[in-house]
């Protein structure tokens, strides 16, 4: 079993264990903590500034673009890893042109995104 603490305004724990052990543990924990669905978990990820990445994001983002260094997910002092030079250069020069940010829209009618605010799709790397 592995227990992972997630950042954010609400304390959260992710428990990784074999499926056979999960039912018994859920029964024990349900008496002490509320069980929530995926929508609540995703909302808390958004509030914490965590991004979920898919294969479409591969080679399209630097860790700084999704604020991993602010969340403690990148070390600039240790080891070698793929892309380290580009990540370190962006960090020490402070030249990241895009950053993940959270916005909240209020009201019952939201206008469609203006062209200036439209999301751009990540391009697949050339082969």
ZALUM-172683 format. One record per residue: z, x, y of N, C-alpha, C in turn; residue number from 1. Coordinates in pm, 1 decimal. Layout:
N
<site n_w="Z" n_u="X" n_v="Y" ca_w="Z" ca_u="X" ca_v="Y" c_w="Z" c_u="X" c_v="Y" n="NUM"/>
...
***
This chain:
127
<site n_w="0.0" n_u="85.1" n_v="-117.7" ca_w="0.0" ca_u="0.0" ca_v="0.0" c_w="0.0" c_u="89.7" c_v="123.9" n="1"/>
<site n_w="-74.6" n_u="48.3" n_v="223.7" ca_w="-81.9" ca_u="122.5" ca_v="348.5" c_w="-52.8" c_u="25.2" c_v="462.4" n="2"/>
<site n_w="28.7" n_u="66.6" n_v="556.3" ca_w="67.8" ca_u="-16.4" ca_v="669.5" c_w="17.9" c_u="48.7" c_v="797.5" n="3"/>
<site n_w="-61.6" n_u="-25.0" n_v="875.9" ca_w="-118.6" ca_u="27.5" ca_v="999.4" c_w="-70.9" c_u="-55.5" c_v="1117.6" n="4"/>
<site n_w="-20.0" n_u="10.3" n_v="1220.6" ca_w="20.8" ca_u="-58.5" ca_v="1343.4" c_w="-98.5" c_u="-63.3" c_v="1437.7" n="5"/>
<site n_w="-122.3" n_u="-179.3" n_v="1497.3" ca_w="-232.3" ca_u="-196.6" ca_v="1592.1" c_w="-176.8" c_u="-204.5" c_v="1733.2" n="6"/>
<site n_w="-246.6" n_u="-145.0" n_v="1831.6" ca_w="-200.1" ca_u="-153.1" ca_v="1970.6" c_w="-224.3" c_u="-292.0" c_v="2028.3" n="7"/>
<site n_w="-159.0" n_u="-318.7" n_v="2138.2" ca_w="-184.1" ca_u="-444.4" ca_v="2207.7" c_w="-57.0" c_u="-509.0" c_v="2258.8" n="8"/>
<site n_w="-73.1" n_u="-619.8" n_v="2330.9" ca_w="42.5" ca_u="-686.9" ca_v="2390.5" c_w="135.7" c_u="-750.9" c_v="2287.1" n="9"/>
<site n_w="83.8" n_u="-785.0" n_v="2169.5" ca_w="163.7" ca_u="-841.3" ca_v="2061.2" c_w="175.8" c_u="-738.5" c_v="1949.8" n="10"/>
<site n_w="295.4" n_u="-714.4" n_v="1898.2" ca_w="307.6" ca_u="-621.8" ca_v="1785.5" c_w="232.8" c_u="-677.6" c_v="1664.2" n="11"/>
<site n_w="147.8" n_u="-594.7" n_v="1602.0" ca_w="70.0" ca_u="-637.8" ca_v="1486.0" c_w="69.6" c_u="-528.7" c_v="1381.0" n="12"/>
<site n_w="69.7" n_u="-570.8" n_v="1257.8" ca_w="60.9" ca_u="-477.8" ca_v="1146.5" c_w="-50.9" c_u="-523.1" c_v="1053.8" n="13"/>
<site n_w="-127.9" n_u="-427.0" n_v="1005.9" ca_w="-232.1" ca_u="-452.8" ca_v="907.8" c_w="-185.7" c_u="-389.3" c_v="778.1" n="14"/>
<site n_w="-176.5" n_u="-469.2" n_v="673.4" ca_w="-130.7" ca_u="-420.0" ca_v="543.9" c_w="-250.7" c_u="-413.6" c_v="450.4" n="15"/>
<site n_w="-276.3" n_u="-295.4" n_v="396.7" ca_w="-386.5" ca_u="-275.1" ca_v="302.8" c_w="-326.4" c_u="-254.6" c_v="163.8" n="16"/>
<site n_w="-362.1" n_u="-344.1" n_v="71.9" ca_w="-309.1" ca_u="-336.3" ca_v="-63.4" c_w="-402.5" c_u="-406.6" c_v="-159.2" n="17"/>
<site n_w="-384.6" n_u="-383.2" n_v="-289.2" ca_w="-470.1" ca_u="-450.5" ca_v="-386.8" c_w="-453.1" c_u="-601.9" c_v="-379.3" n="18"/>
<site n_w="-562.4" n_u="-674.1" n_v="-403.6" ca_w="-562.2" ca_u="-819.6" ca_v="-393.0" c_w="-456.0" c_u="-883.7" c_v="-482.7" n="19"/>
<site n_w="-433.4" n_u="-825.5" n_v="-597.8" ca_w="-335.8" ca_u="-881.2" ca_v="-691.3" c_w="-194.5" c_u="-883.7" c_v="-633.1" n="20"/>
<site n_w="-161.5" n_u="-791.0" n_v="-545.1" ca_w="-28.6" ca_u="-784.6" ca_v="-484.0" c_w="-19.6" c_u="-867.2" c_v="-355.8" n="21"/>
<site n_w="-132.9" n_u="-905.6" n_v="-301.2" ca_w="-135.3" ca_u="-970.9" ca_v="-169.8" c_w="-66.2" c_u="-1106.6" c_v="-169.8" n="22"/>
<site n_w="-89.1" n_u="-1190.5" n_v="-269.3" ca_w="-32.5" ca_u="-1325.9" ca_v="-270.3" c_w="119.7" c_u="-1323.1" c_v="-267.0" n="23"/>
<site n_w="180.9" n_u="-1237.1" n_v="-346.2" ca_w="327.2" ca_u="-1228.6" ca_v="-348.3" c_w="381.1" c_u="-1180.0" c_v="-214.3" n="24"/>
<site n_w="314.2" n_u="-1082.7" n_v="-154.0" ca_w="360.0" ca_u="-1030.0" ca_v="-25.4" c_w="343.7" c_u="-1133.0" c_v="85.4" n="25"/>
<site n_w="234.3" n_u="-1208.1" n_v="84.5" ca_w="212.6" ca_u="-1312.5" ca_v="185.1" c_w="324.5" c_u="-1415.9" c_v="177.1" n="26"/>
<site n_w="363.1" n_u="-1453.9" n_v="57.1" ca_w="471.3" ca_u="-1551.7" ca_v="40.3" c_w="602.2" c_u="-1499.4" c_v="99.4" n="27"/>
<site n_w="631.2" n_u="-1372.4" n_v="81.1" ca_w="753.9" ca_u="-1312.9" ca_v="136.2" c_w="747.4" c_u="-1305.2" c_v="288.9" n="28"/>
<site n_w="633.6" n_u="-1262.2" n_v="341.2" ca_w="620.8" ca_u="-1243.0" ca_v="485.8" c_w="612.9" c_u="-1374.9" c_v="561.8" n="29"/>
<site n_w="557.6" n_u="-1478.4" n_v="500.7" ca_w="542.0" ca_u="-1607.7" ca_v="568.3" c_w="675.0" c_u="-1665.8" c_v="611.3" n="30"/>
<site n_w="782.2" n_u="-1631.2" n_v="542.7" ca_w="914.9" ca_u="-1680.1" ca_v="579.8" c_w="968.0" c_u="-1610.3" c_v="705.0" n="31"/>
<site n_w="912.8" n_u="-1493.1" n_v="737.5" ca_w="964.4" ca_u="-1413.6" ca_v="848.9" c_w="869.5" c_u="-1402.4" c_v="967.6" n="32"/>
<site n_w="741.5" n_u="-1421.1" n_v="943.8" ca_w="642.5" ca_u="-1401.4" ca_v="1049.8" c_w="533.6" c_u="-1507.4" c_v="1036.6" n="33"/>
<site n_w="479.2" n_u="-1552.8" n_v="1149.4" ca_w="372.1" ca_u="-1653.2" ca_v="1140.7" c_w="242.7" c_u="-1590.6" c_v="1088.9" n="34"/>
<site n_w="176.7" n_u="-1661.9" n_v="1000.9" ca_w="45.5" ca_u="-1619.0" ca_v="954.2" c_w="-58.5" c_u="-1674.2" c_v="1050.5" n="35"/>
<site n_w="-152.4" n_u="-1591.9" n_v="1090.0" ca_w="-255.8" ca_u="-1635.1" ca_v="1184.7" c_w="-392.7" c_u="-1612.1" c_v="1123.8" n="36"/>
<site n_w="-490.0" n_u="-1683.5" n_v="1173.7" ca_w="-626.9" ca_u="-1669.6" ca_v="1126.0" c_w="-700.4" c_u="-1556.4" c_v="1194.7" n="37"/>
<site n_w="-823.9" n_u="-1538.5" n_v="1155.5" ca_w="-907.7" ca_u="-1432.1" ca_v="1208.3" c_w="-931.9" c_u="-1446.1" c_v="1358.7" n="38"/>
<site n_w="-942.6" n_u="-1568.9" n_v="1408.9" ca_w="-968.8" ca_u="-1589.3" ca_v="1552.1" c_w="-855.2" c_u="-1533.8" c_v="1637.5" n="39"/>
<site n_w="-732.1" n_u="-1552.3" n_v="1594.7" ca_w="-616.5" ca_u="-1499.4" ca_v="1668.9" c_w="-617.2" c_u="-1347.7" c_v="1664.8" n="40"/>
<site n_w="-646.7" n_u="-1291.9" n_v="1548.4" ca_w="-652.0" ca_u="-1146.1" ca_v="1534.7" c_w="-760.0" c_u="-1088.6" c_v="1626.8" n="41"/>
<site n_w="-877.8" n_u="-1151.4" n_v="1629.8" ca_w="-986.9" ca_u="-1103.9" ca_v="1716.0" c_w="-949.8" c_u="-1114.4" c_v="1863.5" n="42"/>
<site n_w="-884.4" n_u="-1222.6" n_v="1902.4" ca_w="-840.8" ca_u="-1237.4" ca_v="2041.2" c_w="-743.1" c_u="-1126.6" c_v="2078.8" n="43"/>
<site n_w="-650.9" n_u="-1095.4" n_v="1990.1" ca_w="-556.3" ca_u="-988.5" ca_v="2019.9" c_w="-624.3" c_u="-852.0" c_v="2023.4" n="44"/>
<site n_w="-729.5" n_u="-832.8" n_v="1944.9" ca_w="-807.9" ca_u="-709.3" ca_v="1956.1" c_w="-871.6" c_u="-699.0" c_v="2093.7" n="45"/>
<site n_w="-926.4" n_u="-808.5" n_v="2142.7" ca_w="-987.8" ca_u="-809.8" ca_v="2275.9" c_w="-882.4" c_u="-779.0" c_v="2381.5" n="46"/>
<site n_w="-767.0" n_u="-841.6" n_v="2372.7" ca_w="-660.0" ca_u="-818.0" ca_v="2469.8" c_w="-610.8" c_u="-674.2" c_v="2465.4" n="47"/>
<site n_w="-617.0" n_u="-611.6" n_v="2348.9" ca_w="-573.5" ca_u="-472.7" ca_v="2334.4" c_w="-682.4" c_u="-373.5" c_v="2373.8" n="48"/>
<site n_w="-805.3" n_u="-421.2" n_v="2395.1" ca_w="-914.7" ca_u="-332.2" ca_v="2430.9" c_w="-980.1" c_u="-265.9" c_v="2311.1" n="49"/>
<site n_w="-963.0" n_u="-320.6" n_v="2192.1" ca_w="-1024.3" ca_u="-264.6" ca_v="2071.6" c_w="-1162.6" c_u="-325.2" c_v="2049.9" n="50"/>
<site n_w="-1256.0" n_u="-242.2" n_v="2015.5" ca_w="-1392.1" ca_u="-288.9" ca_v="1988.9" c_w="-1420.5" c_u="-282.5" c_v="1840.1" n="51"/>
<site n_w="-1487.3" n_u="-383.8" n_v="1788.9" ca_w="-1534.0" ca_u="-382.9" ca_v="1650.4" c_w="-1678.5" c_u="-336.5" c_v="1652.4" n="52"/>
<site n_w="-1708.7" n_u="-235.8" n_v="1573.0" ca_w="-1842.6" ca_u="-179.1" ca_v="1570.5" c_w="-1915.1" c_u="-220.2" c_v="1442.9" n="53"/>
<site n_w="-2045.6" n_u="-234.8" n_v="1454.5" ca_w="-2129.9" ca_u="-270.3" ca_v="1340.9" c_w="-2231.3" c_u="-158.0" c_v="1320.8" n="54"/>
<site n_w="-2308.2" n_u="-162.4" n_v="1213.7" ca_w="-2411.0" ca_u="-59.4" ca_v="1194.2" c_w="-2510.2" c_u="-50.3" c_v="1310.5" n="55"/>
<site n_w="-2527.6" n_u="-158.5" n_v="1385.5" ca_w="-2619.6" ca_u="-154.4" ca_v="1500.3" c_w="-2569.5" c_u="-60.0" c_v="1610.3" n="56"/>
<site n_w="-2441.0" n_u="-27.6" n_v="1610.0" ca_w="-2384.1" ca_u="60.0" ca_v="1712.3" c_w="-2392.1" c_u="208.1" c_v="1674.3" n="57"/>
<site n_w="-2434.9" n_u="238.4" n_v="1552.9" ca_w="-2439.3" ca_u="376.2" ca_v="1506.6" c_w="-2525.7" c_u="462.0" c_v="1598.2" n="58"/>
<site n_w="-2473.1" n_u="573.0" n_v="1640.9" ca_w="-2541.8" ca_u="669.3" ca_v="1727.6" c_w="-2577.6" c_u="612.2" c_v="1865.0" n="59"/>
<site n_w="-2518.3" n_u="499.3" n_v="1902.8" ca_w="-2550.2" ca_u="438.6" ca_v="2032.0" c_w="-2437.8" c_u="454.5" c_v="2133.6" n="60"/>
<site n_w="-2316.7" n_u="483.9" n_v="2088.6" ca_w="-2201.7" ca_u="488.9" ca_v="2178.9" c_w="-2123.5" c_u="617.4" c_v="2161.4" n="61"/>
<site n_w="-2066.0" n_u="665.0" n_v="2269.4" ca_w="-1968.5" ca_u="773.5" ca_v="2264.1" c_w="-1829.6" c_u="711.0" c_v="2254.3" n="62"/>
<site n_w="-1732.7" n_u="780.6" n_v="2197.6" ca_w="-1597.3" ca_u="724.6" ca_v="2190.4" c_w="-1542.8" c_u="683.4" c_v="2327.4" n="63"/>
<site n_w="-1578.6" n_u="757.1" n_v="2432.0" ca_w="-1530.5" ca_u="723.1" ca_v="2565.8" c_w="-1584.9" c_u="589.3" c_v="2614.2" n="64"/>
<site n_w="-1702.4" n_u="550.4" n_v="2568.0" ca_w="-1762.3" ca_u="423.8" ca_v="2611.3" c_w="-1683.1" c_u="303.8" c_v="2561.6" n="65"/>
<site n_w="-1612.8" n_u="320.8" n_v="2451.2" ca_w="-1531.0" ca_u="210.9" ca_v="2400.0" c_w="-1382.1" c_u="242.7" c_v="2412.7" n="66"/>
<site n_w="-1350.1" n_u="337.2" n_v="2502.2" ca_w="-1212.5" ca_u="369.8" ca_v="2542.0" c_w="-1125.2" c_u="424.3" c_v="2429.6" n="67"/>
<site n_w="-1185.2" n_u="490.1" n_v="2331.0" ca_w="-1104.6" ca_u="544.2" ca_v="2223.5" c_w="-1009.5" c_u="652.6" c_v="2271.9" n="68"/>
<site n_w="-1049.3" n_u="731.1" n_v="2371.6" ca_w="-957.0" ca_u="835.9" ca_v="2418.4" c_w="-835.8" c_u="774.0" c_v="2486.1" n="69"/>
<site n_w="-851.8" n_u="660.9" n_v="2554.5" ca_w="-738.4" ca_u="592.8" ca_v="2618.1" c_w="-644.3" c_u="531.5" c_v="2514.7" n="70"/>
<site n_w="-697.4" n_u="497.0" n_v="2398.6" ca_w="-616.6" ca_u="439.3" ca_v="2291.1" c_w="-560.3" c_u="546.2" c_v="2197.2" n="71"/>
<site n_w="-588.3" n_u="673.6" n_v="2226.7" ca_w="-537.6" ca_u="782.7" ca_v="2143.5" c_w="-621.4" c_u="806.9" c_v="2019.0" n="72"/>
<site n_w="-744.4" n_u="760.8" n_v="2016.7" ca_w="-829.0" ca_u="773.8" ca_v="1899.0" c_w="-915.5" c_u="898.3" c_v="1895.3" n="73"/>
<site n_w="-908.9" n_u="982.0" n_v="1999.5" ca_w="-989.9" ca_u="1103.6" ca_v="2004.7" c_w="-900.2" c_u="1218.9" c_v="2046.1" n="74"/>
<site n_w="-908.5" n_u="1327.6" n_v="1972.6" ca_w="-835.2" ca_u="1448.1" ca_v="2009.4" c_w="-935.8" c_u="1550.3" c_v="2062.4" n="75"/>
<site n_w="-905.2" n_u="1606.8" n_v="2178.2" ca_w="-992.3" ca_u="1709.3" ca_v="2235.9" c_w="-938.2" c_u="1849.5" c_v="2208.5" n="76"/>
<site n_w="-835.7" n_u="1858.1" n_v="2122.7" ca_w="-771.6" ca_u="1985.9" ca_v="2096.1" c_w="-790.4" c_u="2035.6" c_v="1953.9" n="77"/>
<site n_w="-841.4" n_u="1951.8" n_v="1862.4" ca_w="-842.9" ca_u="1997.2" ca_v="1724.1" c_w="-977.8" c_u="1978.5" c_v="1656.9" n="78"/>
<site n_w="-997.6" n_u="2059.6" n_v="1557.4" ca_w="-1103.3" ca_u="2045.4" ca_v="1460.0" c_w="-1245.7" c_u="2029.1" c_v="1507.4" n="79"/>
<site n_w="-1333.9" n_u="2031.3" n_v="1412.0" ca_w="-1476.1" ca_u="2009.2" ca_v="1436.2" c_w="-1517.5" c_u="1879.7" c_v="1369.0" n="80"/>
<site n_w="-1600.8" n_u="1805.3" n_v="1436.1" ca_w="-1654.4" ca_u="1682.6" ca_v="1378.5" c_w="-1792.4" c_u="1659.7" c_v="1437.4" n="81"/>
<site n_w="-1871.0" n_u="1578.3" n_v="1370.6" ca_w="-2007.0" ca_u="1551.5" ca_v="1415.0" c_w="-2004.3" c_u="1490.2" c_v="1555.0" n="82"/>
<site n_w="-2079.1" n_u="1547.1" n_v="1644.6" ca_w="-2085.8" ca_u="1495.9" ca_v="1781.0" c_w="-1977.8" c_u="1547.9" c_v="1874.2" n="83"/>
<site n_w="-1896.4" n_u="1639.1" n_v="1828.4" ca_w="-1784.2" ca_u="1688.9" ca_v="1908.5" c_w="-1829.3" c_u="1748.6" c_v="2041.3" n="84"/>
<site n_w="-1938.0" n_u="1823.3" n_v="2041.6" ca_w="-1982.9" ca_u="1887.3" ca_v="2165.4" c_w="-2018.9" c_u="1784.4" c_v="2272.0" n="85"/>
<site n_w="-2089.9" n_u="1679.4" n_v="2232.8" ca_w="-2130.2" ca_u="1576.2" ca_v="2327.9" c_w="-2007.5" c_u="1500.8" c_v="2378.5" n="86"/>
<site n_w="-1915.6" n_u="1468.8" n_v="2290.1" ca_w="-1794.1" ca_u="1395.7" ca_v="2327.3" c_w="-1709.0" c_u="1479.5" c_v="2421.3" n="87"/>
<site n_w="-1689.6" n_u="1607.4" n_v="2388.9" ca_w="-1609.3" ca_u="1694.7" ca_v="2473.8" c_w="-1675.8" c_u="1716.7" c_v="2609.8" n="88"/>
<site n_w="-1806.6" n_u="1732.3" n_v="2610.9" ca_w="-1877.2" ca_u="1751.2" ca_v="2738.1" c_w="-1858.7" c_u="1629.4" c_v="2828.7" n="89"/>
<site n_w="-1873.4" n_u="1511.1" n_v="2773.5" ca_w="-1855.8" ca_u="1388.3" ca_v="2852.9" c_w="-1711.8" c_u="1377.7" c_v="2902.9" n="90"/>
<site n_w="-1617.5" n_u="1419.7" n_v="2821.5" ca_w="-1476.4" ca_u="1413.2" ca_v="2861.6" c_w="-1446.8" c_u="1509.7" c_v="2976.3" n="91"/>
<site n_w="-1484.4" n_u="1634.7" n_v="2960.2" ca_w="-1447.9" ca_u="1735.1" ca_v="3060.0" c_w="-1530.5" c_u="1725.7" c_v="3187.9" n="92"/>
<site n_w="-1650.1" n_u="1672.3" n_v="3180.2" ca_w="-1730.7" ca_u="1652.8" ca_v="3301.3" c_w="-1706.2" c_u="1515.4" c_v="3363.7" n="93"/>
<site n_w="-1647.0" n_u="1425.4" n_v="3287.5" ca_w="-1620.8" ca_u="1291.3" ca_v="3338.4" c_w="-1747.6" c_u="1212.6" c_v="3365.3" n="94"/>
<site n_w="-1849.9" n_u="1233.0" n_v="3282.6" ca_w="-1979.5" ca_u="1170.3" ca_v="3307.1" c_w="-2015.0" c_u="1066.3" c_v="3201.8" n="95"/>
<site n_w="-1934.8" n_u="963.2" n_v="3190.5" ca_w="-1968.1" ca_u="852.5" ca_v="3101.3" c_w="-2018.4" c_u="740.2" c_v="3189.6" n="96"/>
<site n_w="-2142.3" n_u="696.3" n_v="3166.5" ca_w="-2204.1" ca_u="597.2" ca_v="3255.1" c_w="-2167.7" c_u="454.4" c_v="3218.5" n="97"/>
<site n_w="-2122.8" n_u="431.6" n_v="3095.4" ca_w="-2087.7" ca_u="296.1" ca_v="3051.7" c_w="-1947.7" c_u="297.3" c_v="2993.8" n="98"/>
<site n_w="-1873.9" n_u="191.9" n_v="3019.7" ca_w="-1738.9" ca_u="176.4" ca_v="2966.8" c_w="-1718.1" c_u="33.6" c_v="2921.6" n="99"/>
<site n_w="-1639.6" n_u="17.3" n_v="2818.4" ca_w="-1601.1" ca_u="-114.7" ca_v="2772.4" c_w="-1497.5" c_u="-170.5" c_v="2868.1" n="100"/>
<site n_w="-1516.4" n_u="-293.8" n_v="2910.2" ca_w="-1415.7" ca_u="-358.3" ca_v="2994.0" c_w="-1406.2" c_u="-504.6" c_v="2953.5" n="101"/>
<site n_w="-1294.8" n_u="-563.1" n_v="2984.7" ca_w="-1269.3" ca_u="-701.2" ca_v="2946.5" c_w="-1281.2" c_u="-789.1" c_v="3069.4" n="102"/>
<site n_w="-1338.6" n_u="-905.7" n_v="3050.7" ca_w="-1351.0" ca_u="-1002.4" ca_v="3159.9" c_w="-1306.2" c_u="-1138.1" c_v="3107.7" n="103"/>
<site n_w="-1257.6" n_u="-1219.9" n_v="3197.1" ca_w="-1216.5" ca_u="-1354.7" ca_v="3160.7" c_w="-1283.4" c_u="-1452.1" c_v="3255.7" n="104"/>
<site n_w="-1349.2" n_u="-1552.2" n_v="3198.7" ca_w="-1415.5" ca_u="-1653.4" ca_v="3278.4" c_w="-1329.5" c_u="-1777.9" c_v="3280.5" n="105"/>
<site n_w="-1315.8" n_u="-1837.7" n_v="3396.3" ca_w="-1234.1" ca_u="-1957.5" ca_v="3411.0" c_w="-1323.3" c_u="-2075.8" c_v="3443.2" n="106"/>
<site n_w="-1280.6" n_u="-2193.3" n_v="3407.1" ca_w="-1354.5" ca_u="-2313.8" ca_v="3439.1" c_w="-1417.9" c_u="-2375.2" c_v="3315.9" n="107"/>
<site n_w="-1461.7" n_u="-2498.6" n_v="3331.4" ca_w="-1519.6" ca_u="-2568.9" ca_v="3218.2" c_w="-1669.8" c_u="-2548.0" c_v="3206.2" n="108"/>
<site n_w="-1733.2" n_u="-2501.6" n_v="3312.2" ca_w="-1877.3" ca_u="-2477.9" ca_v="3308.8" c_w="-1905.2" c_u="-2333.0" c_v="3347.2" n="109"/>
<site n_w="-1957.8" n_u="-2259.8" n_v="3254.0" ca_w="-1992.2" ca_u="-2120.0" ca_v="3280.9" c_w="-2143.3" c_u="-2108.1" c_v="3290.4" n="110"/>
<site n_w="-2189.2" n_u="-2046.8" n_v="3397.0" ca_w="-2332.3" ca_u="-2025.8" ca_v="3414.6" c_w="-2379.2" c_u="-1918.3" c_v="3318.3" n="111"/>
<site n_w="-2506.1" n_u="-1924.7" n_v="3279.0" ca_w="-2559.8" ca_u="-1817.1" ca_v="3193.3" c_w="-2549.7" c_u="-1682.7" c_v="3266.2" n="112"/>
<site n_w="-2544.7" n_u="-1577.2" n_v="3188.8" ca_w="-2536.5" ca_u="-1443.4" ca_v="3246.7" c_w="-2655.2" c_u="-1417.7" c_v="3338.3" n="113"/>
<site n_w="-2628.1" n_u="-1358.0" n_v="3451.4" ca_w="-2735.1" ca_u="-1316.5" ca_v="3542.2" c_w="-2802.1" c_u="-1192.2" c_v="3482.9" n="114"/>
<site n_w="-2927.3" n_u="-1166.4" n_v="3517.6" ca_w="-2995.3" ca_u="-1048.8" ca_v="3461.8" c_w="-2919.0" c_u="-918.4" c_v="3486.5" n="115"/>
<site n_w="-2851.2" n_u="-905.8" n_v="3599.3" ca_w="-2777.9" ca_u="-782.6" ca_v="3628.2" c_w="-2659.2" c_u="-765.6" c_v="3534.9" n="116"/>
<site n_w="-2610.6" n_u="-874.5" n_v="3477.2" ca_w="-2492.8" ca_u="-869.1" ca_v="3391.3" c_w="-2528.1" c_u="-879.4" c_v="3243.5" n="117"/>
<site n_w="-2655.0" n_u="-883.8" n_v="3213.2" ca_w="-2693.5" ca_u="-906.5" ca_v="3073.7" c_w="-2655.0" c_u="-787.8" c_v="2987.1" n="118"/>
<site n_w="-2625.9" n_u="-818.2" n_v="2863.3" ca_w="-2590.2" ca_u="-713.4" ca_v="2769.2" c_w="-2718.2" c_u="-649.1" c_v="2718.3" n="119"/>
<site n_w="-2713.2" n_u="-519.5" n_v="2701.2" ca_w="-2829.5" ca_u="-448.3" ca_v="2649.2" c_w="-2805.0" c_u="-419.7" c_v="2502.9" n="120"/>
<site n_w="-2905.7" n_u="-439.8" n_v="2422.4" ca_w="-2893.5" ca_u="-410.2" ca_v="2280.4" c_w="-2905.4" c_u="-260.0" c_v="2259.5" n="121"/>
<site n_w="-2824.9" n_u="-210.6" n_v="2166.9" ca_w="-2832.8" ca_u="-68.6" ca_v="2132.9" c_w="-2963.7" c_u="-44.0" c_v="2059.6" n="122"/>
<site n_w="-3030.7" n_u="61.8" n_v="2094.6" ca_w="-3157.0" ca_u="96.1" ca_v="2030.1" c_w="-3130.0" c_u="179.9" c_v="1904.7" n="123"/>
<site n_w="-3206.6" n_u="154.1" n_v="1804.1" ca_w="-3196.3" ca_u="235.4" ca_v="1682.9" c_w="-3251.2" c_u="373.5" c_v="1712.7" n="124"/>
<site n_w="-3188.7" n_u="476.1" n_v="1655.0" ca_w="-3237.4" ca_u="611.6" ca_v="1681.4" c_w="-3378.5" c_u="631.0" c_v="1625.2" n="125"/>
<site n_w="-3457.5" n_u="709.9" n_v="1694.2" ca_w="-3593.6" ca_u="740.0" ca_v="1648.2" c_w="-3587.0" c_u="824.1" c_v="1522.5" n="126"/>
<site n_w="-3676.0" n_u="796.9" n_v="1432.1" ca_w="-3676.1" ca_u="873.9" ca_v="1306.3" c_w="-3799.5" c_u="957.9" c_v="1297.1" n="127"/>
***
